[in-house]
């Protein structure tokens, strides 16, 4: 089954989240859901995946975070969700700006 990011955001627990960037991409199709737990995740994802992260892998290097988001977008990422609180209290403004330019939904 495939659903759009917009449709997924109406299903609990995603309905408790907020799209903070990339709203122009809410019609992207989600084919699978996964987590980021490896630094080379961009080499492994498939088009239509929705990823979730605590930001552990990118918390200390904003340039690397921007590069990763661009790579994930180029691979066809549907959306990227962040669990805030442990490593980041908020998604950095620079990532929000890049995601808006790309139309890549960022969820917190």
HELIX and SHEET records of a PDB file:
HELIX    1   1 UNK A    5  UNK A    8  1                                   4    
HELIX    2   2 UNK A   14  UNK A   16  5                                   3    
HELIX    3   3 UNK A   23  UNK A   25  5                                   3    
HELIX    4   4 UNK A   41  UNK A   43  5                                   3    
HELIX    5   5 UNK A   62  UNK A   74  1                                  13    
HELIX    6   6 UNK A   93  UNK A  102  1                                  10    
SHEET    1   A 2 UNK A   3  UNK A   4  0                                        
SHEET    2   A 2 UNK A  29  UNK A  30 -1                                        
SHEET    1   B 5 UNK A  19  UNK A  21  0                                        
SHEET    2   B 5 UNK A 105  UNK A 107 -1                                        
SHEET    3   B 5 UNK A  79  UNK A  82  1                                        
SHEET    4   B 5 UNK A  49  UNK A  53  1                                        
SHEET    5   B 5 UNK A  32  UNK A  35  1                                        
END                                                                             
